[in-house]
Amino acid sequence: MTSIHDLARETGVSTATVSRALRGLPRVSPDTRERVLDAAVRLGYTPSPHAVGLASGGRTRTIAIVVLWVTRWYFSTVVHGAESLLRERGYDVLLYNIGGDAEARRRVLLTQLLTKRADAVMVVGFTPTPEEVLWLGRHDVPAVTLGARVDEWPSVRIDDENVARVAVEHLVALGHRRIAYVGQLSDDGLDLATPRDRLHGYRESLRAAGVDPEESLEFDGGFTLDGGREAGRRLLQLRERPTAVFCASDEMAYGVLRSCLEAGVDVPREMSVIGVDGHDMAGFFDLTTVEQPVEQQGRAAARHLLQRLDPDDGEVGLVEHVEVPTRLVVRGTTGPACA
């Protein structure tokens, strides 16, 4: 079997140069790249992870991305954004889906399962513990968080409290005062920053508008379609219905819209609904939402890691903690409160 060392001998360059040429990385002349690729085809070279690691100083050229729920739109879109950039730079992605399971999280972030397989890690959607930060630091694994922040690592996120503020202020400006919330009220010990911050922003925005928050108007939708649908059914059964609902994700908002349709509740005349995310289907459902650039956040987090792994590749001067702007997109699911 042809090895990377055979290609190096055939072309008269180092194994590191061969590795960079095969992966399309910078600092390889066009002539050298062409010679290496020609030799690889002619000799029938098939790269192995072990050989690539040796040629790159023991590195795997693999980035681990740890997500809570890979099947949910936000996480899959983040992964797509990150993977597209990493692939351009010659890195593979190793995806860990912990499925909201605390034991799976421990196995990934506090054992050598990850540290032996990846050069760096992206943690998406939850706040790493001091123990996890220390473990990865001891193993010299660069890390970045997306959607949460720890002082020791760079981060990419939006201001989730402000997102809630923008949503609630939009409803208040339309005359709504009895505003329900559909989000995630418990995180099962996973320390999920986004649900916590959006709930806090909702409550504080109501107080700023002179409205006392009511626990009876806060519903757990679990950030899923089905959860939003069930939360919608429950809030519509209240003796004194809210006139509007702020959903902490577009997917939960779709569920609430479905429950309104099933109950014959007119949106937005009888119930205004606003979500968060800018989901691909938001326009289809005519959903008012606070939009965030999810795919771009994945790419920004990937750039952080690339700068630390390949500091000479041109990605310099990155801000340690990036806060990405959001915007209110008003569509047909919000309207004035009925008199």
QUIQUIJO-V776667 format. One record per residue. N is the residue number from 1. SS is DSSP state (alpha for helix, beta for strand, coil for the rest). PSI is psi in radians with two decimals (999 if undefined). Layout:
n->N ss->SS psi->PSI
n->N ss->SS psi->PSI
//
This chain:
n->1 ss->coil psi->2.31
n->2 ss->coil psi->2.34
n->3 ss->coil psi->2.99
n->4 ss->alpha psi->-0.51
n->5 ss->alpha psi->-0.63
n->6 ss->alpha psi->-0.72
n->7 ss->alpha psi->-0.68
n->8 ss->alpha psi->-0.77
n->9 ss->alpha psi->-0.69
n->10 ss->alpha psi->-0.64
n->11 ss->alpha psi->-0.19
n->12 ss->coil psi->0.47
n->13 ss->coil psi->3.01
n->14 ss->coil psi->2.82
n->15 ss->alpha psi->-0.60
n->16 ss->alpha psi->-0.72
n->17 ss->alpha psi->-0.70
n->18 ss->alpha psi->-0.80
n->19 ss->alpha psi->-0.76
n->20 ss->alpha psi->-0.68
n->21 ss->alpha psi->-0.74
n->22 ss->alpha psi->-0.55
n->23 ss->alpha psi->0.02
n->24 ss->coil psi->0.47
n->25 ss->coil psi->2.84
n->26 ss->coil psi->3.10
n->27 ss->coil psi->0.57
n->28 ss->coil psi->2.21
n->29 ss->coil psi->2.66
n->30 ss->alpha psi->-0.68
n->31 ss->alpha psi->-0.78
n->32 ss->alpha psi->-0.75
n->33 ss->alpha psi->-0.75
n->34 ss->alpha psi->-0.71
n->35 ss->alpha psi->-0.73
n->36 ss->alpha psi->-0.80
n->37 ss->alpha psi->-0.68
n->38 ss->alpha psi->-0.75
n->39 ss->alpha psi->-0.67
n->40 ss->alpha psi->-0.73
n->41 ss->alpha psi->-0.78
n->42 ss->alpha psi->-0.65
n->43 ss->alpha psi->-0.05
n->44 ss->coil psi->0.70
n->45 ss->coil psi->2.32
n->46 ss->coil psi->2.04
n->47 ss->coil psi->2.54
n->48 ss->coil psi->2.55
n->49 ss->alpha psi->-0.64
n->50 ss->alpha psi->-0.76
n->51 ss->alpha psi->-0.73
n->52 ss->alpha psi->-0.68
n->53 ss->alpha psi->-0.74
n->54 ss->alpha psi->-0.72
n->55 ss->alpha psi->-0.35
n->56 ss->coil psi->0.58
n->57 ss->coil psi->0.53
n->58 ss->coil psi->0.00
n->59 ss->coil psi->2.70
n->60 ss->coil psi->-0.25
n->61 ss->coil psi->0.73
n->62 ss->beta psi->2.36
n->63 ss->beta psi->2.24
n->64 ss->beta psi->2.31
n->65 ss->beta psi->2.10
n->66 ss->beta psi->2.06
n->67 ss->beta psi->2.82
n->68 ss->coil psi->-0.85
n->69 ss->coil psi->1.77
n->70 ss->coil psi->-0.40
n->71 ss->coil psi->-0.16
n->72 ss->coil psi->2.55
n->73 ss->alpha psi->-0.82
n->74 ss->alpha psi->-0.87
n->75 ss->alpha psi->-0.73
n->76 ss->alpha psi->-0.59
n->77 ss->alpha psi->-0.69
n->78 ss->alpha psi->-0.82
n->79 ss->alpha psi->-0.73
n->80 ss->alpha psi->-0.79
n->81 ss->alpha psi->-0.78
n->82 ss->alpha psi->-0.79
n->83 ss->alpha psi->-0.63
n->84 ss->alpha psi->-0.69
n->85 ss->alpha psi->-0.76
n->86 ss->alpha psi->-0.68
n->87 ss->alpha psi->-0.70
n->88 ss->alpha psi->-0.57
n->89 ss->coil psi->0.17
n->90 ss->coil psi->0.37
n->91 ss->coil psi->2.52
n->92 ss->beta psi->2.78
n->93 ss->beta psi->2.31
n->94 ss->beta psi->1.94
n->95 ss->beta psi->2.21
n->96 ss->beta psi->2.06
n->97 ss->beta psi->1.87
n->98 ss->coil psi->-0.14
n->99 ss->coil psi->0.49
n->100 ss->coil psi->0.32
n->101 ss->coil psi->2.08
n->102 ss->alpha psi->-0.61
n->103 ss->alpha psi->-0.69
n->104 ss->alpha psi->-0.65
n->105 ss->alpha psi->-0.79
n->106 ss->alpha psi->-0.72
n->107 ss->alpha psi->-0.61
n->108 ss->alpha psi->-0.80
n->109 ss->alpha psi->-0.16
n->110 ss->coil psi->0.38
n->111 ss->coil psi->3.12
n->112 ss->alpha psi->0.10
n->113 ss->alpha psi->-0.75
n->114 ss->alpha psi->-0.78
n->115 ss->alpha psi->-0.44
n->116 ss->coil psi->-0.20
n->117 ss->coil psi->-0.29
n->118 ss->coil psi->2.63
n->119 ss->coil psi->-0.42
n->120 ss->beta psi->2.93
n->121 ss->beta psi->2.46
n->122 ss->beta psi->2.14
n->123 ss->beta psi->2.12
n->124 ss->beta psi->2.07
n->125 ss->coil psi->-0.08
n->126 ss->coil psi->2.78
n->127 ss->coil psi->2.09
n->128 ss->coil psi->2.52
n->129 ss->coil psi->2.81
n->130 ss->alpha psi->-0.62
n->131 ss->alpha psi->-0.74
n->132 ss->alpha psi->-0.71
n->133 ss->alpha psi->-0.76
n->134 ss->alpha psi->-0.76
n->135 ss->alpha psi->-0.87
n->136 ss->alpha psi->-0.58
n->137 ss->alpha psi->-0.71
n->138 ss->alpha psi->-0.49
n->139 ss->coil psi->0.22
n->140 ss->coil psi->0.74
n->141 ss->coil psi->1.91
n->142 ss->beta psi->2.53
n->143 ss->beta psi->2.72
n->144 ss->beta psi->2.56
n->145 ss->beta psi->2.58
n->146 ss->beta psi->2.07
n->147 ss->coil psi->-0.01
n->148 ss->coil psi->3.03
n->149 ss->coil psi->2.35
n->150 ss->coil psi->2.61
n->151 ss->coil psi->-0.54
n->152 ss->coil psi->-0.39
n->153 ss->coil psi->2.66
n->154 ss->beta psi->2.81
n->155 ss->beta psi->2.76
n->156 ss->beta psi->2.23
n->157 ss->beta psi->2.99
n->158 ss->coil psi->2.93
n->159 ss->coil psi->1.67
n->160 ss->alpha psi->-0.56
n->161 ss->alpha psi->-0.71
n->162 ss->alpha psi->-0.61
n->163 ss->alpha psi->-0.81
n->164 ss->alpha psi->-0.68
n->165 ss->alpha psi->-0.78
n->166 ss->alpha psi->-0.75
n->167 ss->alpha psi->-0.84
n->168 ss->alpha psi->-0.71
n->169 ss->alpha psi->-0.60
n->170 ss->alpha psi->-0.77
n->171 ss->alpha psi->-0.72
n->172 ss->alpha psi->-0.72
n->173 ss->alpha psi->-0.42
n->174 ss->coil psi->0.03
n->175 ss->coil psi->0.05
n->176 ss->coil psi->2.42
n->177 ss->coil psi->-0.57
n->178 ss->coil psi->1.61
n->179 ss->beta psi->2.13
n->180 ss->beta psi->2.87
n->181 ss->beta psi->2.33
n->182 ss->beta psi->2.04
n->183 ss->beta psi->-2.42
n->184 ss->coil psi->2.03
n->185 ss->coil psi->-0.23
n->186 ss->coil psi->2.45
n->187 ss->coil psi->0.19
n->188 ss->coil psi->0.64
n->189 ss->coil psi->0.19
n->190 ss->coil psi->-0.12
n->191 ss->coil psi->1.14
n->192 ss->coil psi->1.90
n->193 ss->alpha psi->-0.71
n->194 ss->alpha psi->-0.92
n->195 ss->alpha psi->-0.70
n->196 ss->alpha psi->-0.80
n->197 ss->alpha psi->-0.63
n->198 ss->alpha psi->-0.64
n->199 ss->alpha psi->-0.76
n->200 ss->alpha psi->-0.74
n->201 ss->alpha psi->-0.66
n->202 ss->alpha psi->-0.86
n->203 ss->alpha psi->-0.78
n->204 ss->alpha psi->-0.59
n->205 ss->alpha psi->-0.65
n->206 ss->alpha psi->-0.78
n->207 ss->alpha psi->-0.72
n->208 ss->alpha psi->-0.47
n->209 ss->coil psi->0.08
n->210 ss->coil psi->0.37
n->211 ss->coil psi->2.24
n->212 ss->coil psi->2.19
n->213 ss->coil psi->2.52
n->214 ss->coil psi->2.19
n->215 ss->alpha psi->-0.50
n->216 ss->alpha psi->-0.23
n->217 ss->alpha psi->0.14
n->218 ss->beta psi->2.16
n->219 ss->beta psi->2.50
n->220 ss->beta psi->2.02
n->221 ss->coil psi->-0.03
n->222 ss->coil psi->0.27
n->223 ss->coil psi->0.61
n->224 ss->coil psi->2.83
n->225 ss->alpha psi->-0.88
n->226 ss->alpha psi->-0.69
n->227 ss->alpha psi->-0.71
n->228 ss->alpha psi->-0.65
n->229 ss->alpha psi->-0.77
n->230 ss->alpha psi->-0.70
n->231 ss->alpha psi->-0.69
n->232 ss->alpha psi->-0.74
n->233 ss->alpha psi->-0.75
n->234 ss->alpha psi->-0.71
n->235 ss->alpha psi->-0.49
n->236 ss->alpha psi->-0.27
n->237 ss->coil psi->-0.11
n->238 ss->coil psi->2.50
n->239 ss->coil psi->-0.76
n->240 ss->coil psi->1.71
n->241 ss->coil psi->2.60
n->242 ss->coil psi->2.79
n->243 ss->coil psi->-0.15
n->244 ss->beta psi->2.76
n->245 ss->beta psi->2.31
n->246 ss->beta psi->2.05
n->247 ss->beta psi->2.31
n->248 ss->coil psi->0.06
n->249 ss->coil psi->2.69
n->250 ss->alpha psi->-0.63
n->251 ss->alpha psi->-0.71
n->252 ss->alpha psi->-0.62
n->253 ss->alpha psi->-0.68
n->254 ss->alpha psi->-0.71
n->255 ss->alpha psi->-0.72
n->256 ss->alpha psi->-0.73
n->257 ss->alpha psi->-0.68
n->258 ss->alpha psi->-0.75
n->259 ss->alpha psi->-0.61
n->260 ss->alpha psi->-0.74
n->261 ss->alpha psi->-0.77
n->262 ss->alpha psi->-0.55
n->263 ss->alpha psi->-0.01
n->264 ss->coil psi->0.45
n->265 ss->coil psi->2.17
n->266 ss->coil psi->2.22
n->267 ss->coil psi->2.14
n->268 ss->coil psi->0.10
n->269 ss->coil psi->-0.74
n->270 ss->coil psi->-0.40
n->271 ss->coil psi->2.10
n->272 ss->beta psi->2.48
n->273 ss->beta psi->2.27
n->274 ss->beta psi->2.49
n->275 ss->beta psi->-2.94
n->276 ss->beta psi->2.38
n->277 ss->beta psi->-0.81
n->278 ss->coil psi->0.70
n->279 ss->coil psi->2.64
n->280 ss->coil psi->-0.50
n->281 ss->coil psi->0.05
n->282 ss->coil psi->-0.73
n->283 ss->coil psi->-0.65
n->284 ss->coil psi->-0.70
n->285 ss->coil psi->0.04
n->286 ss->coil psi->0.62
n->287 ss->coil psi->2.22
n->288 ss->beta psi->2.32
n->289 ss->beta psi->2.78
n->290 ss->beta psi->1.92
n->291 ss->beta psi->2.38
n->292 ss->beta psi->2.58
n->293 ss->coil psi->1.52
n->294 ss->alpha psi->-0.86
n->295 ss->alpha psi->-0.69
n->296 ss->alpha psi->-0.56
n->297 ss->alpha psi->-0.66
n->298 ss->alpha psi->-0.74
n->299 ss->alpha psi->-0.68
n->300 ss->alpha psi->-0.73
n->301 ss->alpha psi->-0.68
n->302 ss->alpha psi->-0.66
n->303 ss->alpha psi->-0.66
n->304 ss->alpha psi->-0.83
n->305 ss->alpha psi->-0.70
n->306 ss->alpha psi->-0.66
n->307 ss->alpha psi->-0.58
n->308 ss->alpha psi->-0.52
n->309 ss->alpha psi->-0.63
n->310 ss->coil psi->1.25
n->311 ss->coil psi->-0.26
n->312 ss->coil psi->0.08
n->313 ss->coil psi->0.16
n->314 ss->coil psi->-0.16
n->315 ss->coil psi->1.55
n->316 ss->coil psi->2.86
n->317 ss->coil psi->0.39
n->318 ss->coil psi->2.47
n->319 ss->coil psi->2.43
n->320 ss->coil psi->-0.78
n->321 ss->beta psi->1.88
n->322 ss->beta psi->2.20
n->323 ss->beta psi->2.01
n->324 ss->coil psi->2.35
n->325 ss->coil psi->2.70
n->326 ss->beta psi->2.98
n->327 ss->beta psi->2.54
n->328 ss->beta psi->2.21
n->329 ss->beta psi->1.88
n->330 ss->coil psi->2.18
n->331 ss->coil psi->-2.61
n->332 ss->coil psi->0.01
n->333 ss->coil psi->0.03
n->334 ss->coil psi->2.47
n->335 ss->coil psi->3.11
n->336 ss->coil psi->2.57
n->337 ss->coil psi->2.46
n->338 ss->coil psi->2.47
n->339 ss->coil psi->999
//
